[in-house]
Amino acid sequence: MSNEQNYTFGDSALAAQRLQWLAEVFAPATVRLLGELPAVHGGALDLGCGPGHTTRLVHERVAPTWTIGIDRSARMLEIARANAPTLAFIEHEVTVVPFPVPAAALIYARFLTTHLHGPVERLRDWATLLAPGGHIVLEETAFMRSEHPAFQEYYANVQTLQAHYGQNMLIGERLAALCEQADYVLIDSGVRPRDLPAAKEMARLHAANLPTWIQDPYARATFDPERLQALGDTLSEIAAGHVEAPPVTVGTGHVVAMLRE
């Protein structure tokens, strides 16, 4: 079977802006998680690094001997190299091993496995990139809850779209089980909830995503375009502060694991 994966949110200029906003929203949770890790004696890989925001966080907070970001998008890597010229970035499909890199003491990925079908296979593949005693650290969305119907509709649509491609929008709740199936030993796992502002953070992110994924062939064939237009308009109105909406409760699942000896 091909390892080609569908990425829902694209790599356009708008997608890059959305990833910058995403990085700002979720940086505090990532900083907390990275601060809880044991000392890293060796290099680090940031898988699906995009424009390099997480790569810089890993390098600054974990202080590995080297840090390399891996992504398949040449456009995103161009941005990453401009923003972090002292770090290394390699264009490579994260589902195809081996990578052209040394064995790593740490593999990190945030919001990556949600976009992959066959996540257990991918975790087993990534195990071949770890040095003895190395750790893998993953962060993914476990749940998103809102009382506002626009958010509820948005999440239902994205979940349907990703499921069509064998992906799981809420894979964060399954990270521990997936790592155990892939023969890792769990060091730490859990789900941490946060209430995030609807306007300044979540609606802005979703309004930026929607114009990309509505162009997907399956989305075009499945969803009512007029309804999607109305949904986008509502999210934009919330983001602009013209329509009120309560905070969105987001649960971020995390796992820290090692290879079984």
C-alpha positions in Angstrom: 0.0 0.0 0.0 1.2 3.5 -0.8 2.4 5.7 2.0 1.0 8.8 0.3 -1.0 10.8 2.8 -3.7 13.4 2.4 -3.0 16.7 4.3 -6.3 18.4 4.9 -5.1 22.0 5.5 -2.7 22.6 2.6 0.6 24.6 2.4 -0.5 27.9 1.0 0.4 31.3 2.4 -2.9 31.3 4.3 -2.0 27.8 5.6 1.3 29.1 6.8 -0.4 32.0 8.6 -2.8 29.6 10.2 0.1 27.5 11.4 1.7 30.6 13.0 -1.5 31.3 14.9 -1.7 27.6 15.8 1.8 27.7 17.2 0.9 30.8 19.3 -2.2 29.1 20.8 -0.5 25.8 21.7 3.0 26.9 22.6 2.3 27.1 26.3 1.1 23.5 26.5 4.1 22.3 24.4 6.6 24.3 26.6 5.1 22.7 29.7 5.4 19.2 28.2 8.9 19.7 26.9 10.0 21.0 30.3 8.9 17.7 31.9 11.1 15.6 29.7 14.2 13.8 31.0 17.5 15.2 29.7 18.1 14.5 26.0 21.6 13.2 25.3 21.8 13.5 21.5 19.9 14.9 18.6 16.2 15.6 18.1 13.9 15.2 15.1 10.7 17.3 14.7 8.4 15.4 12.3 5.9 17.3 10.2 7.7 20.5 11.2 5.9 22.8 8.7 7.3 26.3 9.0 9.5 25.3 12.0 7.7 26.8 15.0 7.8 23.5 16.9 11.4 22.8 15.7 12.5 26.0 17.4 10.6 25.2 20.6 12.2 21.7 20.8 15.7 23.2 20.2 15.3 26.0 22.8 13.5 24.0 25.5 15.2 20.6 25.3 18.7 21.7 24.2 19.6 18.6 22.1 23.0 18.4 20.5 21.3 19.0 17.1 17.8 19.5 15.9 16.4 18.7 12.4 12.9 19.5 11.2 11.4 17.1 8.6 8.5 18.0 6.3 7.4 17.2 2.7 6.4 20.7 1.9 9.2 22.7 0.2 7.1 25.9 0.7 6.8 25.4 4.4 10.5 24.5 4.7 11.5 27.7 2.9 9.7 29.6 5.7 11.2 27.5 8.4 14.8 28.1 7.1 14.1 31.8 7.0 12.8 31.9 10.5 15.4 29.6 12.0 18.5 29.8 9.9 20.7 28.1 12.5 18.6 24.9 12.5 18.5 22.1 9.8 15.4 21.3 7.8 15.1 18.4 5.4 12.4 17.8 2.7 11.2 14.2 3.2 7.9 12.3 3.5 7.5 11.4 7.2 5.9 8.1 6.4 8.9 6.8 4.4 11.9 5.4 6.3 14.8 5.6 6.5 15.3 9.3 6.8 18.7 10.9 5.7 19.5 11.7 9.3 21.5 10.2 12.2 19.7 8.2 14.9 17.9 10.6 17.3 17.6 10.7 21.1 14.3 12.4 20.7 11.5 12.3 18.1 8.8 15.0 18.5 5.6 15.5 16.6 2.6 17.8 17.2 -0.7 17.5 15.3 0.9 15.0 12.8 -0.5 11.6 13.5 -4.0 13.0 13.1 -3.3 13.3 9.4 -1.9 9.8 8.9 -3.6 6.6 8.1 -2.0 3.5 9.7 -0.6 5.4 12.7 0.7 2.2 14.4 2.7 1.4 11.2 4.1 4.9 11.2 5.1 4.6 14.9 6.9 1.4 14.2 8.7 3.0 11.3 9.8 6.0 13.4 11.1 3.6 16.0 13.9 2.8 13.5 15.0 6.4 13.8 15.6 6.3 17.5 18.9 5.7 19.2 19.0 3.3 22.1 17.3 4.9 25.1 15.6 7.5 22.9 12.2 8.9 23.5 9.2 9.7 21.3 6.9 12.6 22.3 3.6 13.2 20.6 0.8 15.8 21.0 -2.6 15.6 19.4 -6.1 16.8 19.9 -8.3 14.5 22.0 -11.5 16.6 22.0 -12.9 20.0 21.1 -16.2 21.1 22.7 -18.3 24.2 22.1 -21.9 25.2 22.8 -21.9 27.3 19.7 -23.5 25.5 16.6 -20.9 26.9 14.2 -18.1 25.2 16.0 -20.1 22.0 16.3 -20.8 22.0 12.6 -17.2 22.8 11.7 -15.8 19.9 13.9 -18.4 17.4 12.5 -17.4 18.3 9.0 -13.7 18.0 9.5 -14.1 14.8 11.4 -16.1 13.4 8.4 -13.5 14.6 5.9 -10.5 13.2 7.8 -12.3 9.9 8.4 -12.8 9.5 4.6 -9.0 9.4 4.3 -8.5 7.0 7.2 -7.5 9.7 9.6 -8.7 10.6 13.1 -9.3 14.2 14.1 -9.4 13.2 17.8 -6.5 10.8 17.8 -5.1 12.4 20.9 -7.3 10.2 23.1 -5.7 7.1 21.6 -2.0 8.0 21.7 -1.2 5.7 24.6 -2.9 2.7 23.1 -1.3 3.3 19.7 2.2 3.5 21.2 1.6 0.3 23.2 0.5 -1.4 20.0 3.6 -0.2 18.3 5.7 -1.9 21.1 6.8 1.3 22.9 6.9 1.5 26.7 4.9 4.4 28.1 6.7 6.9 30.3 3.9 9.5 30.6 0.5 10.1 28.9 -2.7 12.0 29.5 -5.1 14.6 28.2 -4.9 18.2 29.4 -8.0 20.4 28.9 -7.9 24.2 28.2 -10.6 26.7 27.6 -9.5 28.8 24.5 -11.1 32.0 23.4 -13.5 31.5 20.6 -12.8 34.8 18.8 -9.1 35.5 19.1 -8.0 31.9 18.8 -10.3 29.1 17.7 -12.6 30.9 15.2 -9.6 32.6 13.6 -7.9 29.3 13.1 -11.0 27.6 11.7 -11.9 30.5 9.4 -8.4 30.2 7.9 -8.7 26.5 7.5 -12.1 26.3 5.8 -11.2 27.9 2.5 -8.5 25.2 2.0 -10.4 22.0 2.9 -13.6 22.9 1.1 -11.6 22.5 -2.1 -10.9 18.9 -1.3 -12.7 16.6 -3.9 -14.5 14.6 -1.2 -15.6 17.8 0.6 -16.9 19.3 -2.7 -18.9 16.2 -3.3 -20.2 15.8 0.3 -20.9 19.1 1.8 -23.5 21.7 0.7 -21.4 24.7 -0.6 -24.0 27.3 0.5 -24.0 25.9 4.0 -20.2 25.9 4.1 -20.2 29.5 2.9 -22.5 30.4 5.7 -20.4 28.5 8.2 -17.3 30.4 7.0 -19.1 33.7 7.3 -20.2 32.9 10.8 -16.7 31.9 11.9 -15.2 35.0 10.4 -17.8 37.1 12.3 -16.9 35.4 15.5 -13.2 35.9 14.8 -13.8 39.6 14.2 -15.7 40.0 17.4 -19.0 40.8 15.7 -20.7 37.6 17.0 -20.2 36.4 20.6 -19.4 32.7 21.3 -18.3 31.0 24.5 -14.7 29.6 24.9 -13.9 26.3 23.2 -12.7 23.5 25.5 -9.8 21.7 23.9 -8.2 18.6 25.3 -4.6 18.0 24.1 -3.5 14.4 24.5 0.2 13.7 25.0 2.5 10.7 25.2 6.1 10.2 26.1 7.4 6.7 25.3 10.5 4.6 24.8 11.3 1.6 22.8 10.8 -1.8 24.5 14.2 -3.4 25.1 
